Amino acid sequence: MIIFDEKFVGLWFLATIPGSQDWLAGLSEIVPDEKYRLTYRFRYYTGDQSKNPFDDADKKNWYDGEVTGTRAYCIASLRMVAKQLHDMAVQTAKAYDAKPEKLYEVINDGDLRKAIETYMSWPCAYVRAETNEEGMKRQKEYEDERKPMPWEKR
């Protein structure tokens, strides 16, 4: 789960295989300018079975990890990974005589509202409208299901 809160640093999105697969990655601060949480997923489309991005018909593989380094270093590292994925996606598109997809990026430069608005302008952006209570419940369910990271105490 990628959460847009005061710890949110950046978000990247790429349709790695248009119509079949995409990649989403988010970076959040753990310790300022020292330690970050990387959350990413690959989504595999099921075609007509999926009616919306939240119906769980598509297969989504989520991963979490810790990234150490300065904020600038961690952002640059994610940009490098995103560029490598984009380069591969361009080659895949060429092989199928298709148009390559755009790589999307948003960085929170201190104006979280602007970062969210930028994300919301992406054609691939989906958000779930929830009450605060619903969001807290869903986040707790997510946290209960995943294994704790080494820096987390439970």
Secondary structure, 3 states (H helix, E strand, C coil): CCCCCCCEEEEEEEEEECCCEEEEEEEEEEECCCEEEEEEEEEECCHHHCCCCCCCCCEEEEEEEEEECCHHHHHHHHHHHHHHHHHHHHHHHHHCCCCCCCCEEEECCCCHHHHHHHHHCCCCCCCCCCCHHHHHHHHHHHHHHCCCCCCCCC
